[in-house]
Amino acid sequence: MYADIKNHECDICGKAFSRKCGLKLHLDMHAEIKNHKCDTCGKTFSSKSYLKLHLDMHAGVTNHECDICGKSFTLEGNLKRHLDMHSGIKNHKCEICGKGFNQKGDLQRHSDMHAGVTNHKCVICGKSFLMMGSLKIHLKVHAGARNHECDICGKAFTQLFHLKLHLDMHAGIKNHECGICGKRFIHKGDLKFHSDRHAGVTNHECDICGKAFTLNGELKRHLDMHLGINNLECDICGKIFTHQGYLKLHSRRHADVTNHKCDICGKAFTSKDHLKRHLNVHAGIKNHKCDICGKAFNRKWGLKRHLDMHAGIKNHKCDICGKAFITKSNLECHLKVHAGIKNQM
């Protein structure tokens, strides 16, 4: 009857207790008085009961089972929080972005992310993390600990979660679908990057030329081009590439591999993306419009070249007479004049 009456309130955080001894144990936590030590891992606790619960975790005792999914927990409180997840209850809302959480601790960590708080630092490389758990996983990378191995191809991972995603790839499971074009992805993160492309999000800008990219990896490859880092050479013609994907597409041309055929005119292409751009020409789709004169283009680089014309930018210069041109093709036509080559009519 009187179990719910909590007259003993903590002066520090305001939490109330029905018994004085409960408040005392709680105050020990604030004072960081931890006299009860775990013999297995050395972790200390403010009360014997907390130590007992901790020891249950080492022993794998999980008496609190979820009636919905069957997952078991050592602590009843963890089960309650888990049930909130099933019910979709998210009482802890972020005041900055409005995202909701079912646990106060999750909201706190999320708020730290907004504030840029990274208290958990790696002593090896100096990288900082929001959560201790993330740091522990990161340390496994330094230690080379990859205990989760794929039975199909033998690839190993530091986290079980990453192995599960990898197995989805083998199984062809793609649960994350783009709401705009219908393309499906294995990873939620890949869908996000794909959606950013639809939205035109380009947060990674080149400090040299100003070109912006959706992915940081794309920017790095682009910077390699500026730095002249070309590590991949074509065995047939000797052409150099900064990225394996570009070399692969180039090699298809040598092999005359054109698997992507246009149903309208029969023209074939080495990649699906090239075919898509070609189909836009047939459809008359021109999404890239000039703000100055209104002329539209089906490719971004076509608009860029057109804007250079408005700006009078002529980057392609003749080494013989010094005359400059907006496009490389115009320069090549000009060089034929110097060489005495006339177009056959």
LINBEL-V719447 format. One record per run of one state. SS is the DSSP state (H for helix, E for strand, C for the rest). FROM is the first residue (numbers start at 1). LEN is the number of residues. Records with the same first field share a line. If there is no record, write none. Layout:
SS = FROM-LEN, FROM-LEN
This chain:
C = 1-7, 10-6, 18-2, 31-5, 38-6, 46-2, 60-4, 66-6, 74-2, 88-4, 94-6, 102-2, 116-4, 122-6, 130-2, 144-4, 150-6, 158-2, 172-4, 178-6, 186-2, 200-4, 206-6, 214-2, 228-4, 234-6, 242-2, 255-5, 262-6, 270-2, 284-4, 290-6, 298-2, 312-4, 318-6, 326-2, 339-7
E = 8-2, 16-2, 36-2, 44-2, 64-2, 72-2, 92-2, 100-2, 120-2, 128-2, 148-2, 156-2, 176-2, 184-2, 204-2, 212-2, 232-2, 240-2, 260-2, 268-2, 288-2, 296-2, 316-2, 324-2
H = 20-11, 48-12, 76-12, 104-12, 132-12, 160-12, 188-12, 216-12, 244-11, 272-12, 300-12, 328-11
